Amino acid sequence: MGSAQYSVKNEPSERTLYLRMAGFFEESEMKDFIRLYLEATASYGGKPHVVLADLRELQISSLDVSKLLGDAIGEGRKRGVTCCAHLTSATVVKMQMARLAREHSQGEDVTVNVGTLEEANKVLAEARLWMGLEAPAPEGTLSPPESPKAP
């Protein structure tokens, strides 16, 4: 077995899948991850949704394993993924994931590489706005008002 760790969290109210992949994936581990990912993306019935993929602790994968992941990326795009924020820290992993996403996207690649969780959340908020899921904040609104302090 490899050293893989992963999670797939589906937040239907946000139309968002939160993925985390860490360590080195063997083929069986990747297949287990892909099954969970495709089940989650299928839950949207082809409607637009977004993905935050936290890959900061992911190690480079073998060609066979990366092909499986690439095929899953392509299937996710077919099932409605309209934006995927890839949060990476290793340049080699970033390059591998960018190649997989590009090769398995029909037409325009919807992947955005980000360097921080804050940047990823901003990218996905913009994507949700584009999908009509979030209303923009009124002009001049910086933060919610503070609640009154007790005397």
Number of C-alpha atoms within 10 A of each C-alpha: 9 12 12 17 16 18 15 18 15 18 11 12 7 14 18 23 21 18 19 19 20 16 17 20 24 17 18 12 18 22 16 11 22 19 12 16 21 16 13 20 26 16 12 16 10 14 14 18 25 26 23 24 21 23 21 19 18 22 17 18 19 12 9 11 18 19 14 15 22 22 17 22 24 19 18 26 24 16 19 17 24 22 22 27 24 24 22 22 16 14 9 12 18 20 14 15 23 17 12 20 23 18 15 20 19 13 8 8 17 16 19 16 18 21 13 15 15 9 14 22 14 14 20 22 18 16 19 21 13 12 15 10 15 13 10 10 9 7 6 6 8 8 7 6 7 6 6 6 5 4 3
